[in-house]
Amino acid sequence: MTRLVALTGNIGSGKSYVSTLFARIGVPVFYSDTEAKKMYYNDDIRNTLTQRYGNGIYLDDGTINKPFLSKLIFGDRHEAVFIESLLYPALNRHFMQWAQGQGTIYVVYESAIIFEKHMDSLFDAIVTVAADEATRLRRVMLRDDCDEDSVRHRMRTQWSDAFKTEHSDYVIIHNHDNEDEYLESQVIDIHNQLCNRYKAYEPSNESQE
C-alpha cells in the first residue's frame, strides 16, 4: 500500500526546492498547483464553468481565460468557494489514482495550503518546510520583484509556521540559502524514517506464503 505524505510550507520557505530533492532520490512527487490547473480542462468541470459563467471563461483556443478567472476568484468569495468545490474533489481523485499507480512505499503531495484547506486528514504524514519570516520575506521579494507590503499581504493569507510545525510529523528547517548539503541531509533523514516507518506495516514475504 502506497502511503501519502504531504509536503507543505509557507511562501518563501523553499518548499518547492525541497520537493525536487525528494524527486531526486526517487520519490514520486505530485505538484498540486500544476495538476490543479489541468482540472480546468476536465470535461465535467469545463461544462459546469461554461454553464455558470458563459463561454468567456475559456479563450478561443480552448485555454482558460486567466484574467476572467482571477477576477472571479479574487473579486467574489462566493464564486471562489464554488470554483474550489469543483476543482479540489477532482484533484483529490486524480491524486489518489496517480498515487496508487506509483508502486512506491510513499509518494509526496506538494501544496502550500494543506492546513488552510483542511486536507491534513487525507495524509499518513505531513512534512513542513519552515524558515524565519525575514528570510521568507527576502526570498519572495527577490524572486517576484515585489515590495514588502505585497509579500506581507500574501503571508497573512497563510497559517503560521508555528501552527504548521506543531501539527506536522516532520519539519525541515531552511533558513539559509546555498546550504544544499544540510538541506539534502534533512530530506534523506526523513526519507529513511518514512521508509522504515511504513515498511513496518508491510506484510513480509514469509507471512504471505
Buried (B, 14 or more C-beta within 10 A) or exposed (E): EBBBBBBBBBBBBBBBBBBEBBBEEEBBBBBBEEBBBEBBEBEEBBEBBEEEBEEEBBEEEEEBBEEBBEEBBEEEEEBEEBBBEBBBEBBBEBBEEBBEEEEBBBBBBBBBBBBBEEBBEBBBBBBBBBBBEEBBBBBBBEEEEEEEEEBEEBBEEBBEBEEBBEEBBBBBBBBEBEEEEEBBEBBEEBBEEBBEBBEEEEEEEEEEE
